Amino acid sequence: MLKAANDNHKKWLEFHEENPAVYDLIKHFAMIAIKSGREHYGINSVIERVRWHTTVETGGASYKINNNHAPFYARLFEAEHPEHAGFFRQRRQHERSAA
C-alpha cells in the first residue's frame, strides 16, 4: 500500500483498494469521453456517471464514493495514461504540515 499524504488520501487509498471496480468504471467512462473528441472533462462528472451506472443502469449495489476522492482518481488516471495528461483539470495539491 502506498503511503498516504493526508487523511483524505488515506481514506481514498482504503476505498480504492476495497473497490477496484470503481476505478475500472472511471477509466471506461473517461475513455469514452476522450474518444468522443473531448480535450477536457470533469472528474466529478465521471464519478456521477459511475454512480448512475451502478445504481440505475445495472441495478446493482451503489458505491458511496466520497467527493473528496475525485482528485485522487484524476491523478491516478493521469499517472497511468500520461498521453491524456490534462484531460482532467486539477488544482495543485498543497501539503499541510502536522502541527
Z-matrix of the N, CA and C atoms (Angstrom, degrees):
N
C 1 1.456
C 2 1.521 1 109.09
N 3 1.312 2 116.39 1 140.43
C 4 1.448 3 121.81 2 177.95
C 5 1.519 4 110.27 3 -71.33
N 6 1.316 5 116.00 4 154.87
C 7 1.458 6 120.40 5 176.83
C 8 1.522 7 109.27 6 -79.40
N 9 1.311 8 116.62 7 131.05
C 10 1.461 9 122.06 8 -178.26
C 11 1.519 10 110.57 9 -78.47
N 12 1.331 11 115.51 10 136.72
C 13 1.456 12 121.57 11 179.91
C 14 1.529 13 111.83 12 -79.58
N 15 1.332 14 116.93 13 -30.17
C 16 1.465 15 121.46 14 -179.80
C 17 1.529 16 107.89 15 -157.32
N 18 1.320 17 116.84 16 -178.18
C 19 1.463 18 121.31 17 -176.24
C 20 1.531 19 112.25 18 -64.14
N 21 1.344 20 117.56 19 -42.59
C 22 1.466 21 119.88 20 178.34
C 23 1.525 22 110.75 21 -61.93
N 24 1.314 23 115.78 22 -40.87
C 25 1.465 24 120.11 23 179.07
C 26 1.528 25 110.10 24 -64.91
N 27 1.303 26 117.02 25 -41.26
C 28 1.473 27 121.02 26 178.60
C 29 1.533 28 110.44 27 -61.15
N 30 1.320 29 116.47 28 -45.73
C 31 1.469 30 120.27 29 -179.94
C 32 1.526 31 110.64 30 -63.93
N 33 1.344 32 116.55 31 -38.86
C 34 1.460 33 119.45 32 177.83
C 35 1.524 34 110.90 33 -65.59
N 36 1.325 35 117.60 34 -44.18
C 37 1.468 36 120.38 35 179.05
C 38 1.528 37 111.18 36 -57.16
N 39 1.317 38 116.33 37 -43.83
C 40 1.466 39 120.64 38 179.14
C 41 1.530 40 110.46 39 -63.64
N 42 1.329 41 117.06 40 -46.12
C 43 1.464 42 121.28 41 179.52
C 44 1.527 43 110.32 42 -62.64
N 45 1.318 44 116.60 43 -45.28
C 46 1.458 45 122.20 44 -178.07
C 47 1.537 46 111.15 45 -60.92
N 48 1.299 47 116.82 46 -42.24
C 49 1.470 48 120.59 47 179.43
C 50 1.528 49 111.70 48 -67.99
N 51 1.324 50 116.89 49 -34.06
C 52 1.469 51 121.05 50 -178.99
C 53 1.532 52 112.50 51 -83.21
N 54 1.334 53 117.95 52 -19.07
C 55 1.465 54 122.12 53 -174.36
C 56 1.528 55 111.36 54 -135.16
N 57 1.322 56 118.95 55 62.85
C 58 1.471 57 120.26 56 -177.68
C 59 1.524 58 113.28 57 -62.73
N 60 1.320 59 117.95 58 -23.29
C 61 1.468 60 120.68 59 179.99
C 62 1.527 61 111.74 60 -64.42
N 63 1.313 62 117.56 61 -27.43
C 64 1.463 63 120.38 62 179.25
C 65 1.529 64 109.61 63 -62.16
N 66 1.324 65 116.58 64 -48.32
C 67 1.460 66 119.23 65 -179.59
C 68 1.526 67 111.21 66 -66.65
N 69 1.317 68 117.48 67 -35.31
C 70 1.468 69 119.98 68 175.94
C 71 1.523 70 110.47 69 -58.46
N 72 1.327 71 116.73 70 -42.63
C 73 1.462 72 120.70 71 178.47
C 74 1.527 73 111.63 72 -69.17
N 75 1.315 74 117.23 73 -38.64
C 76 1.465 75 120.52 74 177.08
C 77 1.524 76 109.56 75 -59.29
N 78 1.337 77 116.67 76 -46.81
C 79 1.471 78 119.76 77 178.45
C 80 1.527 79 110.88 78 -61.48
N 81 1.319 80 116.65 79 -43.26
C 82 1.460 81 121.46 80 -178.96
C 83 1.525 82 111.53 81 -59.24
N 84 1.327 83 116.67 82 -50.71
C 85 1.460 84 120.54 83 -177.50
C 86 1.531 85 111.78 84 -71.64
N 87 1.326 86 117.32 85 -32.91
C 88 1.463 87 119.62 86 175.69
C 89 1.520 88 110.39 87 -64.08
N 90 1.326 89 117.48 88 -41.82
C 91 1.463 90 120.79 89 179.91
C 92 1.530 91 111.32 90 -66.59
N 93 1.314 92 117.34 91 -34.44
C 94 1.468 93 119.63 92 175.14
C 95 1.525 94 109.49 93 -62.32
N 96 1.322 95 116.87 94 -43.78
C 97 1.465 96 120.64 95 179.29
C 98 1.532 97 110.77 96 -64.22
N 99 1.312 98 117.00 97 -40.86
C 100 1.464 99 121.36 98 179.15
C 101 1.528 100 110.03 99 -63.87
N 102 1.330 101 116.58 100 -46.29
C 103 1.467 102 120.86 101 -178.75
C 104 1.526 103 112.07 102 -66.52
N 105 1.338 104 117.23 103 -20.99
C 106 1.464 105 120.43 104 178.00
C 107 1.524 106 111.61 105 -78.16
N 108 1.338 107 115.95 106 -5.37
C 109 1.460 108 120.26 107 177.67
C 110 1.511 109 115.22 108 102.73
N 111 1.305 110 117.26 109 0.81
C 112 1.469 111 119.83 110 179.99
C 113 1.527 112 110.11 111 -72.41
N 114 1.320 113 115.25 112 136.33
C 115 1.461 114 120.30 113 177.53
C 116 1.523 115 111.02 114 -90.29
N 117 1.326 116 116.05 115 -27.65
C 118 1.468 117 122.25 116 -179.60
C 119 1.517 118 108.36 117 -140.96
N 120 1.311 119 115.27 118 151.50
C 121 1.463 120 120.31 119 175.89
C 122 1.520 121 107.59 120 -157.20
N 123 1.314 122 116.66 121 161.26
C 124 1.454 123 120.95 122 -177.63
C 125 1.521 124 112.28 123 -91.06
N 126 1.310 125 116.06 124 129.84
C 127 1.466 126 120.59 125 178.11
C 128 1.523 127 110.48 126 -61.62
N 129 1.327 128 117.52 127 -33.82
C 130 1.465 129 119.16 128 179.45
C 131 1.524 130 111.37 129 -65.45
N 132 1.327 131 117.10 130 -34.60
C 133 1.467 132 120.22 131 176.33
C 134 1.522 133 110.93 132 -65.79
N 135 1.313 134 116.36 133 -38.84
C 136 1.462 135 120.42 134 178.31
C 137 1.526 136 109.81 135 -66.12
N 138 1.320 137 117.39 136 -41.60
C 139 1.467 138 120.54 137 178.73
C 140 1.529 139 110.15 138 -63.92
N 141 1.334 140 117.36 139 -39.36
C 142 1.466 141 119.61 140 176.44
C 143 1.528 142 110.26 141 -63.20
N 144 1.322 143 116.82 142 -36.38
C 145 1.464 144 121.11 143 177.24
C 146 1.520 145 110.57 144 -64.75
N 147 1.310 146 117.83 145 -38.44
C 148 1.470 147 121.72 146 175.74
C 149 1.525 148 109.46 147 -62.65
N 150 1.308 149 116.40 148 -44.64
C 151 1.473 150 119.85 149 178.76
C 152 1.523 151 110.58 150 -60.56
N 153 1.344 152 116.80 151 -45.80
C 154 1.465 153 121.44 152 179.23
C 155 1.524 154 109.98 153 -60.36
N 156 1.308 155 116.03 154 -48.37
C 157 1.462 156 120.99 155 -176.94
C 158 1.530 157 111.60 156 -59.78
N 159 1.315 158 116.98 157 -45.16
C 160 1.459 159 119.84 158 -174.95
C 161 1.520 160 112.73 159 -76.58
N 162 1.323 161 118.61 160 -24.29
C 163 1.463 162 119.08 161 -178.71
C 164 1.519 163 113.54 162 -100.58
N 165 1.333 164 118.04 163 -36.49
C 166 1.461 165 121.26 164 -174.14
C 167 1.519 166 112.26 165 -100.50
N 168 1.314 167 117.11 166 -53.36
C 169 1.459 168 120.23 167 -174.49
C 170 1.526 169 113.42 168 -70.80
N 171 1.312 170 116.41 169 -42.61
C 172 1.464 171 118.78 170 -176.91
C 173 1.519 172 112.44 171 -96.63
N 174 1.322 173 116.45 172 -18.09
C 175 1.456 174 119.97 173 -178.31
C 176 1.516 175 112.96 174 67.57
N 177 1.315 176 115.56 175 14.21
C 178 1.460 177 120.50 176 -178.95
C 179 1.509 178 111.80 177 -85.78
N 180 1.305 179 113.73 178 -165.93
C 181 1.456 180 120.13 179 178.70
C 182 1.520 181 109.47 180 -70.78
N 183 1.308 182 116.23 181 136.50
C 184 1.455 183 119.24 182 177.06
C 185 1.522 184 108.89 183 -85.68
N 186 1.316 185 115.15 184 151.50
C 187 1.462 186 120.60 185 177.72
C 188 1.519 187 108.59 186 -97.65
N 189 1.296 188 116.53 187 137.32
C 190 1.457 189 121.97 188 175.02
C 191 1.522 190 107.01 189 -89.87
N 192 1.334 191 115.55 190 81.16
C 193 1.454 192 121.08 191 -176.53
C 194 1.523 193 108.64 192 -88.28
N 195 1.300 194 116.11 193 115.51
C 196 1.454 195 121.73 194 179.11
C 197 1.521 196 108.72 195 -68.20
N 198 1.319 197 117.69 196 134.14
C 199 1.460 198 120.97 197 178.73
C 200 1.526 199 112.22 198 -60.48
N 201 1.327 200 117.29 199 -24.18
C 202 1.468 201 120.97 200 177.57
C 203 1.527 202 111.99 201 -68.12
N 204 1.334 203 117.50 202 -14.12
C 205 1.466 204 120.92 203 179.87
C 206 1.529 205 112.27 204 -78.31
N 207 1.314 206 117.27 205 -18.93
C 208 1.468 207 121.69 206 -172.91
C 209 1.526 208 113.65 207 -53.00
N 210 1.339 209 119.84 208 -50.95
C 211 1.469 210 117.59 209 -176.89
C 212 1.523 211 113.35 210 -64.38
N 213 1.311 212 116.85 211 -28.83
C 214 1.466 213 119.48 212 179.55
C 215 1.524 214 111.05 213 -72.06
N 216 1.332 215 116.49 214 -37.35
C 217 1.464 216 119.61 215 174.67
C 218 1.526 217 110.27 216 -66.24
N 219 1.319 218 117.85 217 -40.71
C 220 1.467 219 120.98 218 179.01
C 221 1.522 220 110.79 219 -61.74
N 222 1.318 221 117.14 220 -43.74
C 223 1.469 222 120.71 221 179.80
C 224 1.528 223 111.47 222 -67.49
N 225 1.328 224 117.06 223 -37.99
C 226 1.459 225 120.18 224 177.70
C 227 1.526 226 110.26 225 -64.57
N 228 1.325 227 116.72 226 -43.82
C 229 1.456 228 120.64 227 179.06
C 230 1.530 229 110.30 228 -59.34
N 231 1.312 230 116.87 229 -45.66
C 232 1.460 231 120.49 230 -179.66
C 233 1.529 232 111.34 231 -65.52
N 234 1.317 233 117.48 232 -37.85
C 235 1.470 234 120.26 233 178.86
C 236 1.522 235 110.94 234 -65.33
N 237 1.317 236 116.61 235 -38.30
C 238 1.462 237 120.80 236 -179.44
C 239 1.528 238 112.86 237 -81.95
N 240 1.326 239 116.56 238 -21.90
C 241 1.469 240 121.58 239 -177.22
C 242 1.529 241 109.67 240 -131.33
N 243 1.329 242 117.46 241 67.29
C 244 1.471 243 119.66 242 -176.66
C 245 1.529 244 113.32 243 -61.15
N 246 1.330 245 116.76 244 -20.76
C 247 1.460 246 119.56 245 177.04
C 248 1.533 247 111.46 246 -67.04
N 249 1.337 248 116.74 247 -14.27
C 250 1.466 249 121.77 248 178.24
C 251 1.532 250 111.30 249 -114.34
N 252 1.323 251 115.76 250 26.21
C 253 1.466 252 120.15 251 178.52
C 254 1.519 253 109.55 252 -56.75
N 255 1.301 254 116.77 253 133.39
C 256 1.453 255 122.10 254 179.77
C 257 1.514 256 114.41 255 89.24
N 258 1.330 257 117.52 256 -3.87
C 259 1.462 258 119.35 257 177.92
C 260 1.523 259 110.15 258 -59.95
N 261 1.323 260 115.15 259 -47.59
C 262 1.463 261 120.37 260 172.43
C 263 1.527 262 106.57 261 -95.95
N 264 1.302 263 116.16 262 114.37
C 265 1.466 264 118.72 263 178.12
C 266 1.513 265 108.64 264 -71.09
N 267 1.326 266 114.31 265 137.88
C 268 1.461 267 119.43 266 -173.83
C 269 1.521 268 111.02 267 -130.56
N 270 1.301 269 113.93 268 148.29
C 271 1.461 270 120.33 269 171.86
C 272 1.513 271 107.31 270 -86.82
N 273 1.300 272 115.39 271 156.28
C 274 1.468 273 118.92 272 174.95
C 275 1.511 274 109.21 273 -67.13
N 276 1.304 275 115.78 274 141.82
C 277 1.456 276 120.68 275 177.21
C 278 1.510 277 108.40 276 -92.14
N 279 1.308 278 116.22 277 126.70
C 280 1.461 279 121.63 278 -179.77
C 281 1.523 280 109.16 279 -98.15
N 282 1.288 281 115.18 280 132.02
C 283 1.460 282 120.55 281 175.31
C 284 1.522 283 108.39 282 -83.18
N 285 1.317 284 115.19 283 133.61
C 286 1.459 285 120.20 284 177.00
C 287 1.520 286 108.14 285 -102.43
N 288 1.289 287 115.58 286 136.76
C 289 1.468 288 118.19 287 177.88
C 290 1.528 289 108.57 288 -82.79
N 291 1.301 290 115.18 289 146.18
C 292 1.457 291 120.71 290 177.71
C 293 1.509 292 108.55 291 -75.96
N 294 1.296 293 116.60 292 123.87
C 295 1.469 294 120.30 293 -178.73
C 296 1.500 295 110.59 294 -106.22
